[in-house]
Amino acid sequence: MNNFNENSLNKQNIELDFQNTTKSIVPLEQIVSGGPSPDGIPSIDNPKFIPVDQADKFLSNSDLIVGIDVNGEIRGYPLQILVWHEIVNDNVGGVPIAITYCPLCFTNQIFNRTTVDGQVLEFGTSGKLYNSNLVMYDRNTKSLWSQGMAQSIMGKFAGMKLEKIPFDLSYWDDWKTLYPKSKILSQDTGHSRPYGANPYGDYFTNSEILFPISNRDDRLELKDIVIGKEYGGKNKAYPLKDIESSKVINDNLNGKSITLWSEFPFLVKMFDPSINGQVLSFYYEKDKKVFIDKQTGSEWTFDGKSISGPMIGNNLSRLPFDEGFWFEWATFYPETEIYNR
């Protein structure tokens, strides 16, 4: 762990209110300015929500939605809004959460805002990047946090991890069909932004990376979308196109059984396939539009609930993962494996 004094921080144009001695777990010179000042990209701290039918008036079927279900409360956050704010501080199902989006990496992640010592954090954008990825700060201590690492990289909380919460990334057309009673983040954010416009031009389809990264890996195209999973110090990337084509991937990561399901474009769910100690493996039955486990022949919905057979009534546990451009996953996890490669 590195220690930096206030002068060295100022040289890097870090204007947050740190104490005189600040701890860092990454090289200071790799935390770079993305252009805006702290909170120059304003977080949404008092989000408002509307029903699906109202959101349908401004969302197109091809708009992407980040969705979450916490204790039965289901909410969706359109990327056309998140691209202008990057962070939403919210409370869903009684859990304080932060919905985060880094357009440069196409990474969405949802965190529990409660620390291990019970403190509830509120996050803002720092204006900084680490490995071309969103660096947040908490307004409680002004510590910096890396979205890609799910960890504080500088300040009082340096080294502390955030709990990831499973999420869905879905086209609006599929989301409103699957979750018609969900609540959707309103464009009434308290800020005037051209929601629906894309401030990044063709960035999502070209091969450019605009800011430095510490590790470039050309095993996949830089902006291929992957699902990344870490377990016990081992990491693996699952190309989205592979999951979509196979519908089901049953795998083992460092002794941990996992299953990844795809039924709709972009939308992937990862589950622990164990029920009462029995590890199940699955396949997709296209005609019935259900997932079936090979061990008992039970049928399961896309949400991981068994609806027929010996397993009826059981629910698989969701597992969190990372989703975004390959270059981002590979720079944070340079030793990563790639599924089926």
BALOBA-1460 file (C-alpha; in Angstrom, 3 decimals):
// residues 341
<rec num="1" residu="m" x="0.000" y="0.000" z="0.000"/>
<rec num="2" residu="n" x="1.323" y="3.411" z="-0.999"/>
<rec num="3" residu="n" x="1.206" y="6.617" z="1.043"/>
<rec num="4" residu="f" x="0.930" y="9.998" z="-0.665"/>
<rec num="5" residu="n" x="0.943" y="13.459" z="0.814"/>
<rec num="6" residu="e" x="-1.449" y="16.242" z="-0.086"/>
<rec num="7" residu="n" x="0.986" y="17.922" z="-2.495"/>
<rec num="8" residu="s" x="1.384" y="14.805" z="-4.619"/>
<rec num="9" residu="l" x="-2.392" y="14.484" z="-4.808"/>
<rec num="10" residu="n" x="-2.716" y="18.070" z="-5.959"/>
<rec num="11" residu="k" x="-0.219" y="17.429" z="-8.757"/>
<rec num="12" residu="q" x="-2.634" y="14.815" z="-10.081"/>
<rec num="13" residu="n" x="-5.480" y="17.367" z="-9.944"/>
<rec num="14" residu="i" x="-7.282" y="15.417" z="-7.249"/>
<rec num="15" residu="e" x="-9.275" y="18.123" z="-5.532"/>
<rec num="16" residu="l" x="-11.302" y="16.021" z="-3.136"/>
<rec num="17" residu="d" x="-10.929" y="16.825" z="0.543"/>
<rec num="18" residu="f" x="-8.446" y="14.155" z="1.633"/>
<rec num="19" residu="q" x="-6.607" y="14.134" z="4.921"/>
<rec num="20" residu="n" x="-2.900" y="15.013" z="4.852"/>
<rec num="21" residu="t" x="-1.869" y="11.400" z="4.458"/>
<rec num="22" residu="t" x="-3.844" y="9.314" z="2.021"/>
<rec num="23" residu="k" x="-3.473" y="5.605" z="1.443"/>
<rec num="24" residu="s" x="-3.634" y="4.105" z="-2.028"/>
<rec num="25" residu="i" x="-3.600" y="0.513" z="-3.270"/>
<rec num="26" residu="v" x="-2.861" y="1.480" z="-6.890"/>
<rec num="27" residu="p" x="-0.105" y="3.656" z="-8.399"/>
<rec num="28" residu="l" x="-1.127" y="7.293" z="-8.094"/>
<rec num="29" residu="e" x="0.025" y="8.131" z="-11.616"/>
<rec num="30" residu="q" x="-2.484" y="5.633" z="-13.043"/>
<rec num="31" residu="i" x="-5.431" y="7.572" z="-11.607"/>
<rec num="32" residu="v" x="-6.015" y="10.122" z="-14.364"/>
<rec num="33" residu="s" x="-8.442" y="12.925" z="-15.040"/>
<rec num="34" residu="g" x="-11.367" y="12.071" z="-17.282"/>
<rec num="35" residu="g" x="-12.073" y="15.773" z="-17.841"/>
<rec num="36" residu="p" x="-14.952" y="16.686" z="-15.504"/>
<rec num="37" residu="s" x="-14.387" y="17.887" z="-11.957"/>
<rec num="38" residu="p" x="-15.776" y="15.959" z="-8.966"/>
<rec num="39" residu="d" x="-19.562" y="15.774" z="-9.401"/>
<rec num="40" residu="g" x="-19.185" y="17.393" z="-12.822"/>
<rec num="41" residu="i" x="-21.200" y="14.392" z="-13.953"/>
<rec num="42" residu="p" x="-23.961" y="14.622" z="-11.336"/>
<rec num="43" residu="s" x="-25.187" y="11.517" z="-9.579"/>
<rec num="44" residu="i" x="-28.917" y="11.043" z="-9.052"/>
<rec num="45" residu="d" x="-29.502" y="11.090" z="-5.314"/>
<rec num="46" residu="n" x="-33.287" y="11.405" z="-5.113"/>
<rec num="47" residu="p" x="-34.483" y="9.173" z="-7.944"/>
<rec num="48" residu="k" x="-38.115" y="9.243" z="-9.055"/>
<rec num="49" residu="f" x="-39.872" y="6.278" z="-10.626"/>
<rec num="50" residu="i" x="-42.785" y="5.784" z="-12.981"/>
<rec num="51" residu="p" x="-44.817" y="2.796" z="-14.221"/>
<rec num="52" residu="v" x="-43.848" y="0.880" z="-17.342"/>
<rec num="53" residu="d" x="-46.633" y="2.411" z="-19.461"/>
<rec num="54" residu="q" x="-45.367" y="5.930" z="-18.742"/>
<rec num="55" residu="a" x="-41.735" y="4.990" z="-19.416"/>
<rec num="56" residu="d" x="-42.850" y="3.474" z="-22.717"/>
<rec num="57" residu="k" x="-43.582" y="6.995" z="-23.948"/>
<rec num="58" residu="f" x="-39.883" y="7.945" z="-24.041"/>
<rec num="59" residu="l" x="-38.113" y="4.587" z="-24.315"/>
<rec num="60" residu="s" x="-37.694" y="2.707" z="-27.589"/>
<rec num="61" residu="n" x="-37.708" y="-1.082" z="-27.746"/>
<rec num="62" residu="s" x="-33.941" y="-1.109" z="-28.364"/>
<rec num="63" residu="d" x="-33.074" y="1.032" z="-25.336"/>
<rec num="64" residu="l" x="-31.088" y="-0.861" z="-22.713"/>
<rec num="65" residu="i" x="-32.265" y="-1.153" z="-19.121"/>
<rec num="66" residu="v" x="-30.301" y="-2.107" z="-16.017"/>
<rec num="67" residu="g" x="-32.730" y="-3.913" z="-13.755"/>
<rec num="68" residu="i" x="-32.735" y="-5.207" z="-10.221"/>
<rec num="69" residu="d" x="-34.984" y="-7.240" z="-7.939"/>
<rec num="70" residu="v" x="-34.297" y="-6.777" z="-4.232"/>
<rec num="71" residu="n" x="-36.647" y="-8.517" z="-1.821"/>
<rec num="72" residu="g" x="-39.379" y="-8.504" z="-4.445"/>
<rec num="73" residu="e" x="-39.057" y="-4.824" z="-5.373"/>
<rec num="74" residu="i" x="-38.196" y="-4.553" z="-9.075"/>
<rec num="75" residu="r" x="-36.776" y="-1.403" z="-10.640"/>
<rec num="76" residu="g" x="-35.267" y="-0.522" z="-14.011"/>
<rec num="77" residu="y" x="-32.723" y="2.178" z="-14.850"/>
<rec num="78" residu="p" x="-32.460" y="3.206" z="-18.537"/>
<rec num="79" residu="l" x="-28.942" y="3.616" z="-19.893"/>
<rec num="80" residu="q" x="-30.147" y="6.700" z="-21.792"/>
<rec num="81" residu="i" x="-30.374" y="8.346" z="-18.359"/>
<rec num="82" residu="l" x="-27.405" y="6.637" z="-16.704"/>
<rec num="83" residu="v" x="-25.057" y="7.716" z="-19.501"/>
<rec num="84" residu="w" x="-25.485" y="11.324" z="-18.277"/>
<rec num="85" residu="h" x="-25.170" y="10.564" z="-14.546"/>
<rec num="86" residu="e" x="-23.227" y="7.281" z="-14.114"/>
<rec num="87" residu="i" x="-24.390" y="6.804" z="-10.491"/>
<rec num="88" residu="v" x="-27.811" y="6.512" z="-8.863"/>
<rec num="89" residu="n" x="-27.951" y="6.368" z="-5.068"/>
<rec num="90" residu="d" x="-31.125" y="4.462" z="-4.290"/>
<rec num="91" residu="n" x="-32.831" y="2.267" z="-1.716"/>
<rec num="92" residu="v" x="-34.560" y="-0.852" z="-3.063"/>
<rec num="93" residu="g" x="-36.289" y="-3.494" z="-1.010"/>
<rec num="94" residu="g" x="-34.898" y="-1.915" z="2.130"/>
<rec num="95" residu="v" x="-31.298" y="-2.124" z="0.869"/>
<rec num="96" residu="p" x="-29.205" y="1.012" z="0.148"/>
<rec num="97" residu="i" x="-27.706" y="0.467" z="-3.306"/>
<rec num="98" residu="a" x="-25.680" y="2.317" z="-5.931"/>
<rec num="99" residu="i" x="-26.453" y="1.718" z="-9.592"/>
<rec num="100" residu="t" x="-23.273" y="2.509" z="-11.509"/>
<rec num="101" residu="y" x="-22.505" y="2.730" z="-15.221"/>
<rec num="102" residu="c" x="-19.193" y="3.466" z="-16.928"/>
<rec num="103" residu="p" x="-19.836" y="4.319" z="-20.599"/>
<rec num="104" residu="l" x="-16.126" y="4.063" z="-21.465"/>
<rec num="105" residu="c" x="-16.110" y="0.374" z="-20.491"/>
<rec num="106" residu="f" x="-19.798" y="-0.382" z="-21.014"/>
<rec num="107" residu="t" x="-19.760" y="-1.733" z="-17.473"/>
<rec num="108" residu="n" x="-22.806" y="-1.790" z="-15.256"/>
<rec num="109" residu="q" x="-22.521" y="-2.756" z="-11.610"/>
<rec num="110" residu="i" x="-24.839" y="-2.498" z="-8.631"/>
<rec num="111" residu="f" x="-23.381" y="-2.262" z="-5.152"/>
<rec num="112" residu="n" x="-24.705" y="-2.473" z="-1.632"/>
<rec num="113" residu="r" x="-23.841" y="0.938" z="-0.147"/>
<rec num="114" residu="t" x="-23.532" y="-0.458" z="3.372"/>
<rec num="115" residu="t" x="-19.950" y="-1.060" z="4.521"/>
<rec num="116" residu="v" x="-18.818" y="-3.998" z="6.638"/>
<rec num="117" residu="d" x="-19.002" y="-1.752" z="9.720"/>
<rec num="118" residu="g" x="-22.595" y="-0.729" z="8.970"/>
<rec num="119" residu="q" x="-21.961" y="2.739" z="7.549"/>
<rec num="120" residu="v" x="-24.185" y="3.687" z="4.593"/>
<rec num="121" residu="l" x="-22.206" y="5.476" z="1.885"/>
<rec num="122" residu="e" x="-23.376" y="7.949" z="-0.730"/>
<rec num="123" residu="f" x="-21.397" y="7.987" z="-3.972"/>
<rec num="124" residu="g" x="-20.539" y="10.665" z="-6.496"/>
<rec num="125" residu="t" x="-18.394" y="10.841" z="-9.616"/>
<rec num="126" residu="s" x="-14.805" y="11.870" z="-8.902"/>
<rec num="127" residu="g" x="-13.942" y="12.956" z="-12.439"/>
<rec num="128" residu="k" x="-11.088" y="10.435" z="-12.301"/>
<rec num="129" residu="l" x="-10.471" y="7.201" z="-14.185"/>
<rec num="130" residu="y" x="-8.416" y="4.143" z="-13.375"/>
<rec num="131" residu="n" x="-7.764" y="1.822" z="-16.308"/>
<rec num="132" residu="s" x="-10.263" y="3.870" z="-18.335"/>
<rec num="133" residu="n" x="-12.912" y="2.932" z="-15.783"/>
<rec num="134" residu="l" x="-15.205" y="4.943" z="-13.528"/>
<rec num="135" residu="v" x="-13.698" y="6.091" z="-10.237"/>
<rec num="136" residu="m" x="-16.348" y="7.033" z="-7.690"/>
<rec num="137" residu="y" x="-15.890" y="8.779" z="-4.382"/>
<rec num="138" residu="d" x="-17.935" y="8.431" z="-1.236"/>
<rec num="139" residu="r" x="-19.235" y="11.639" z="0.275"/>
<rec num="140" residu="n" x="-18.721" y="10.261" z="3.778"/>
<rec num="141" residu="t" x="-14.904" y="10.086" z="3.743"/>
<rec num="142" residu="k" x="-13.943" y="11.260" z="0.218"/>
<rec num="143" residu="s" x="-12.283" y="7.906" z="-0.458"/>
<rec num="144" residu="l" x="-11.937" y="6.904" z="-4.119"/>
<rec num="145" residu="w" x="-13.540" y="3.672" z="-5.368"/>
<rec num="146" residu="s" x="-12.916" y="1.706" z="-8.562"/>
<rec num="147" residu="q" x="-16.067" y="0.379" z="-10.182"/>
<rec num="148" residu="g" x="-14.147" y="-2.380" z="-11.965"/>
<rec num="149" residu="m" x="-12.450" y="-3.556" z="-8.781"/>
<rec num="150" residu="a" x="-15.526" y="-3.037" z="-6.561"/>
<rec num="151" residu="q" x="-13.013" y="-1.653" z="-4.111"/>
<rec num="152" residu="s" x="-11.733" y="1.562" z="-2.587"/>
<rec num="153" residu="i" x="-8.391" y="2.423" z="-4.159"/>
<rec num="154" residu="m" x="-7.483" y="5.545" z="-2.190"/>
<rec num="155" residu="g" x="-8.408" y="7.212" z="1.074"/>
<rec num="156" residu="k" x="-9.651" y="6.087" z="4.468"/>
<rec num="157" residu="f" x="-11.401" y="3.028" z="3.033"/>
<rec num="158" residu="a" x="-8.512" y="1.966" z="0.745"/>
<rec num="159" residu="g" x="-8.705" y="-1.789" z="0.250"/>
<rec num="160" residu="m" x="-12.331" y="-2.152" z="1.379"/>
<rec num="161" residu="k" x="-14.584" y="-4.113" z="-0.998"/>
<rec num="162" residu="l" x="-18.201" y="-3.441" z="-1.915"/>
<rec num="163" residu="e" x="-20.810" y="-6.174" z="-2.121"/>
<rec num="164" residu="k" x="-22.054" y="-6.717" z="-5.670"/>
<rec num="165" residu="i" x="-25.757" y="-7.293" z="-6.235"/>
<rec num="166" residu="p" x="-26.986" y="-9.361" z="-9.222"/>
<rec num="167" residu="f" x="-28.569" y="-7.286" z="-11.983"/>
<rec num="168" residu="d" x="-30.109" y="-7.674" z="-15.421"/>
<rec num="169" residu="l" x="-29.131" y="-5.830" z="-18.596"/>
<rec num="170" residu="s" x="-31.985" y="-6.023" z="-21.059"/>
<rec num="171" residu="y" x="-33.576" y="-4.403" z="-24.064"/>
<rec num="172" residu="w" x="-36.629" y="-2.385" z="-23.079"/>
<rec num="173" residu="d" x="-38.833" y="-4.540" z="-25.314"/>
<rec num="174" residu="d" x="-37.925" y="-7.642" z="-23.307"/>
<rec num="175" residu="w" x="-37.856" y="-5.911" z="-19.923"/>
<rec num="176" residu="k" x="-41.405" y="-4.538" z="-20.115"/>
<rec num="177" residu="t" x="-42.654" y="-7.987" z="-21.165"/>
<rec num="178" residu="l" x="-40.853" y="-9.786" z="-18.355"/>
<rec num="179" residu="y" x="-41.496" y="-7.209" z="-15.636"/>
<rec num="180" residu="p" x="-44.621" y="-5.203" z="-16.559"/>
<rec num="181" residu="k" x="-45.212" y="-4.110" z="-12.949"/>
<rec num="182" residu="s" x="-41.683" y="-2.822" z="-12.355"/>
<rec num="183" residu="k" x="-40.918" y="0.825" z="-11.664"/>
<rec num="184" residu="i" x="-38.649" y="2.717" z="-14.065"/>
<rec num="185" residu="l" x="-36.294" y="5.614" z="-13.348"/>
<rec num="186" residu="s" x="-37.917" y="8.822" z="-14.556"/>
<rec num="187" residu="q" x="-36.298" y="11.474" z="-16.735"/>
<rec num="188" residu="d" x="-37.361" y="13.912" z="-14.016"/>
<rec num="189" residu="t" x="-33.920" y="13.855" z="-12.418"/>
<rec num="190" residu="g" x="-33.588" y="17.472" z="-11.357"/>
<rec num="191" residu="h" x="-31.045" y="18.004" z="-14.135"/>
<rec num="192" residu="s" x="-31.497" y="19.260" z="-17.683"/>
<rec num="193" residu="r" x="-29.950" y="16.713" z="-20.054"/>
<rec num="194" residu="p" x="-30.799" y="15.602" z="-23.613"/>
<rec num="195" residu="y" x="-31.893" y="12.126" z="-22.533"/>
<rec num="196" residu="g" x="-32.057" y="9.832" z="-25.527"/>
<rec num="197" residu="a" x="-29.052" y="11.482" z="-27.199"/>
<rec num="198" residu="n" x="-25.724" y="9.646" z="-27.254"/>
<rec num="199" residu="p" x="-22.820" y="11.844" z="-26.103"/>
<rec num="200" residu="y" x="-20.241" y="9.202" z="-27.086"/>
<rec num="201" residu="g" x="-20.857" y="9.093" z="-30.845"/>
<rec num="202" residu="d" x="-19.537" y="5.910" z="-32.453"/>
<rec num="203" residu="y" x="-17.332" y="5.013" z="-29.468"/>
<rec num="204" residu="f" x="-19.324" y="1.861" z="-28.706"/>
<rec num="205" residu="t" x="-18.778" y="0.454" z="-32.208"/>
<rec num="206" residu="n" x="-15.228" y="1.574" z="-33.017"/>
<rec num="207" residu="s" x="-11.996" y="0.065" z="-31.669"/>
<rec num="208" residu="e" x="-10.720" y="3.134" z="-29.802"/>
<rec num="209" residu="i" x="-9.795" y="3.223" z="-26.130"/>
<rec num="210" residu="l" x="-9.646" y="6.845" z="-25.042"/>
<rec num="211" residu="f" x="-7.680" y="6.532" z="-21.793"/>
<rec num="212" residu="p" x="-4.678" y="4.480" z="-20.599"/>
<rec num="213" residu="i" x="-5.034" y="0.868" z="-19.492"/>
<rec num="214" residu="s" x="-2.373" y="-1.191" z="-17.733"/>
<rec num="215" residu="n" x="-2.859" y="-4.388" z="-19.725"/>
<rec num="216" residu="r" x="-3.987" y="-4.840" z="-23.322"/>
<rec num="217" residu="d" x="-5.135" y="-8.327" z="-24.278"/>
<rec num="218" residu="d" x="-5.883" y="-9.136" z="-27.924"/>
<rec num="219" residu="r" x="-7.266" y="-12.632" z="-27.418"/>
<rec num="220" residu="l" x="-10.686" y="-11.104" z="-28.086"/>
<rec num="221" residu="e" x="-11.721" y="-7.913" z="-29.830"/>
<rec num="222" residu="l" x="-11.244" y="-5.038" z="-27.389"/>
<rec num="223" residu="k" x="-14.937" y="-4.176" z="-27.292"/>
<rec num="224" residu="d" x="-16.393" y="-7.649" z="-27.360"/>
<rec num="225" residu="i" x="-18.899" y="-7.869" z="-24.516"/>
<rec num="226" residu="v" x="-18.067" y="-10.460" z="-21.881"/>
<rec num="227" residu="i" x="-19.520" y="-11.737" z="-18.650"/>
<rec num="228" residu="g" x="-16.717" y="-11.923" z="-16.087"/>
<rec num="229" residu="k" x="-16.656" y="-13.979" z="-12.919"/>
<rec num="230" residu="e" x="-14.064" y="-14.199" z="-10.145"/>
<rec num="231" residu="y" x="-14.016" y="-16.922" z="-7.535"/>
<rec num="232" residu="g" x="-11.276" y="-17.811" z="-5.090"/>
<rec num="233" residu="g" x="-8.633" y="-15.875" z="-6.973"/>
<rec num="234" residu="k" x="-9.464" y="-17.401" z="-10.367"/>
<rec num="235" residu="n" x="-11.135" y="-15.425" z="-13.138"/>
<rec num="236" residu="k" x="-12.936" y="-16.346" z="-16.316"/>
<rec num="237" residu="a" x="-14.575" y="-14.389" z="-19.118"/>
<rec num="238" residu="y" x="-17.602" y="-15.695" z="-20.993"/>
<rec num="239" residu="p" x="-18.163" y="-13.945" z="-24.352"/>
<rec num="240" residu="l" x="-21.758" y="-12.773" z="-24.554"/>
<rec num="241" residu="k" x="-22.171" y="-14.138" z="-28.078"/>
<rec num="242" residu="d" x="-21.186" y="-17.622" z="-26.855"/>
<rec num="243" residu="i" x="-23.781" y="-17.530" z="-24.081"/>
<rec num="244" residu="e" x="-26.475" y="-16.249" z="-26.427"/>
<rec num="245" residu="s" x="-25.799" y="-18.944" z="-29.022"/>
<rec num="246" residu="s" x="-25.683" y="-21.859" z="-26.574"/>
<rec num="247" residu="k" x="-28.455" y="-20.549" z="-24.247"/>
<rec num="248" residu="v" x="-26.875" y="-22.435" z="-21.331"/>
<rec num="249" residu="i" x="-23.299" y="-22.770" z="-20.122"/>
<rec num="250" residu="n" x="-22.651" y="-25.160" z="-17.246"/>
<rec num="251" residu="d" x="-19.164" y="-24.584" z="-15.876"/>
<rec num="252" residu="n" x="-16.864" y="-24.903" z="-12.897"/>
<rec num="253" residu="l" x="-14.640" y="-22.041" z="-11.760"/>
<rec num="254" residu="n" x="-11.970" y="-22.984" z="-9.256"/>
<rec num="255" residu="g" x="-14.215" y="-25.631" z="-7.728"/>
<rec num="256" residu="k" x="-17.369" y="-23.478" z="-7.833"/>
<rec num="257" residu="s" x="-20.191" y="-24.766" z="-10.038"/>
<rec num="258" residu="i" x="-22.030" y="-22.080" z="-11.989"/>
<rec num="259" residu="t" x="-24.609" y="-21.989" z="-14.740"/>
<rec num="260" residu="l" x="-25.213" y="-19.091" z="-17.125"/>
<rec num="261" residu="w" x="-28.535" y="-18.720" z="-18.944"/>
<rec num="262" residu="s" x="-29.597" y="-16.627" z="-21.922"/>
<rec num="263" residu="e" x="-33.122" y="-16.427" z="-23.309"/>
<rec num="264" residu="f" x="-33.180" y="-12.849" z="-24.596"/>
<rec num="265" residu="p" x="-30.505" y="-10.670" z="-26.288"/>
<rec num="266" residu="f" x="-28.042" y="-9.106" z="-23.814"/>
<rec num="267" residu="l" x="-29.883" y="-10.561" z="-20.830"/>
<rec num="268" residu="v" x="-27.789" y="-13.125" z="-18.933"/>
<rec num="269" residu="k" x="-28.437" y="-14.638" z="-15.533"/>
<rec num="270" residu="m" x="-25.857" y="-16.568" z="-13.531"/>
<rec num="271" residu="f" x="-26.921" y="-19.052" z="-10.868"/>
<rec num="272" residu="d" x="-25.483" y="-21.392" z="-8.299"/>
<rec num="273" residu="p" x="-26.822" y="-24.709" z="-9.680"/>
<rec num="274" residu="s" x="-26.796" y="-26.463" z="-6.304"/>
<rec num="275" residu="i" x="-30.010" y="-27.478" z="-4.538"/>
<rec num="276" residu="n" x="-29.626" y="-29.125" z="-1.141"/>
<rec num="277" residu="g" x="-26.077" y="-30.148" z="-2.005"/>
<rec num="278" residu="q" x="-26.971" y="-31.604" z="-5.415"/>
<rec num="279" residu="v" x="-25.280" y="-29.902" z="-8.365"/>
<rec num="280" residu="l" x="-27.588" y="-29.684" z="-11.370"/>
<rec num="281" residu="s" x="-26.700" y="-29.164" z="-15.018"/>
<rec num="282" residu="f" x="-29.145" y="-27.565" z="-17.413"/>
<rec num="283" residu="y" x="-30.199" y="-27.254" z="-21.031"/>
<rec num="284" residu="y" x="-32.747" y="-25.036" z="-22.766"/>
<rec num="285" residu="e" x="-35.931" y="-26.454" z="-24.245"/>
<rec num="286" residu="k" x="-36.786" y="-24.042" z="-27.048"/>
<rec num="287" residu="d" x="-40.319" y="-25.286" z="-27.759"/>
<rec num="288" residu="k" x="-41.405" y="-24.977" z="-24.127"/>
<rec num="289" residu="k" x="-39.202" y="-21.939" z="-23.426"/>
<rec num="290" residu="v" x="-37.991" y="-23.469" z="-20.178"/>
<rec num="291" residu="f" x="-34.691" y="-24.625" z="-18.727"/>
<rec num="292" residu="i" x="-34.501" y="-28.294" z="-17.738"/>
<rec num="293" residu="d" x="-32.062" y="-29.948" z="-15.360"/>
<rec num="294" residu="k" x="-30.573" y="-33.209" z="-16.589"/>
<rec num="295" residu="q" x="-30.589" y="-34.844" z="-13.174"/>
<rec num="296" residu="t" x="-34.349" y="-34.762" z="-12.454"/>
<rec num="297" residu="g" x="-35.993" y="-33.436" z="-15.621"/>
<rec num="298" residu="s" x="-37.548" y="-30.578" z="-13.662"/>
<rec num="299" residu="e" x="-38.501" y="-27.436" z="-15.564"/>
<rec num="300" residu="w" x="-37.230" y="-24.007" z="-14.536"/>
<rec num="301" residu="t" x="-38.160" y="-20.472" z="-15.505"/>
<rec num="302" residu="f" x="-35.597" y="-17.912" z="-16.624"/>
<rec num="303" residu="d" x="-35.762" y="-16.437" z="-13.118"/>
<rec num="304" residu="g" x="-34.426" y="-19.703" z="-11.676"/>
<rec num="305" residu="k" x="-37.653" y="-21.096" z="-10.232"/>
<rec num="306" residu="s" x="-38.668" y="-24.722" z="-10.763"/>
<rec num="307" residu="i" x="-42.272" y="-24.983" z="-11.975"/>
<rec num="308" residu="s" x="-42.595" y="-28.731" z="-12.537"/>
<rec num="309" residu="g" x="-40.929" y="-32.035" z="-11.687"/>
<rec num="310" residu="p" x="-39.220" y="-33.249" z="-8.515"/>
<rec num="311" residu="m" x="-37.609" y="-29.833" z="-7.958"/>
<rec num="312" residu="i" x="-40.866" y="-27.869" z="-8.141"/>
<rec num="313" residu="g" x="-40.914" y="-24.885" z="-5.796"/>
<rec num="314" residu="n" x="-37.133" y="-24.655" z="-5.484"/>
<rec num="315" residu="n" x="-35.276" y="-21.488" z="-6.454"/>
<rec num="316" residu="l" x="-31.703" y="-21.187" z="-7.685"/>
<rec num="317" residu="s" x="-29.565" y="-18.489" z="-6.067"/>
<rec num="318" residu="r" x="-28.427" y="-15.641" z="-8.341"/>
<rec num="319" residu="l" x="-24.716" y="-14.919" z="-8.521"/>
<rec num="320" residu="p" x="-23.272" y="-11.463" z="-9.252"/>
<rec num="321" residu="f" x="-20.899" y="-10.956" z="-12.162"/>
<rec num="322" residu="d" x="-19.256" y="-8.258" z="-14.250"/>
<rec num="323" residu="e" x="-20.479" y="-7.365" z="-17.719"/>
<rec num="324" residu="g" x="-18.744" y="-5.023" z="-20.122"/>
<rec num="325" residu="f" x="-16.094" y="-4.619" z="-22.787"/>
<rec num="326" residu="w" x="-13.374" y="-7.264" z="-22.921"/>
<rec num="327" residu="f" x="-10.562" y="-4.705" z="-22.590"/>
<rec num="328" residu="e" x="-11.859" y="-3.608" z="-19.197"/>
<rec num="329" residu="w" x="-12.152" y="-7.129" z="-17.779"/>
<rec num="330" residu="a" x="-8.727" y="-8.112" z="-19.134"/>
<rec num="331" residu="t" x="-6.925" y="-5.071" z="-17.747"/>
<rec num="332" residu="f" x="-8.240" y="-5.678" z="-14.222"/>
<rec num="333" residu="y" x="-7.797" y="-9.463" z="-14.476"/>
<rec num="334" residu="p" x="-4.777" y="-10.050" z="-16.764"/>
<rec num="335" residu="e" x="-4.571" y="-13.750" z="-15.852"/>
<rec num="336" residu="t" x="-8.183" y="-14.367" z="-16.834"/>
<rec num="337" residu="e" x="-9.220" y="-17.487" z="-18.660"/>
<rec num="338" residu="i" x="-11.683" y="-17.298" z="-21.540"/>
<rec num="339" residu="y" x="-14.446" y="-19.879" z="-21.701"/>
<rec num="340" residu="n" x="-13.970" y="-22.478" z="-24.422"/>
<rec num="341" residu="r" x="-10.706" y="-20.934" z="-25.636"/>
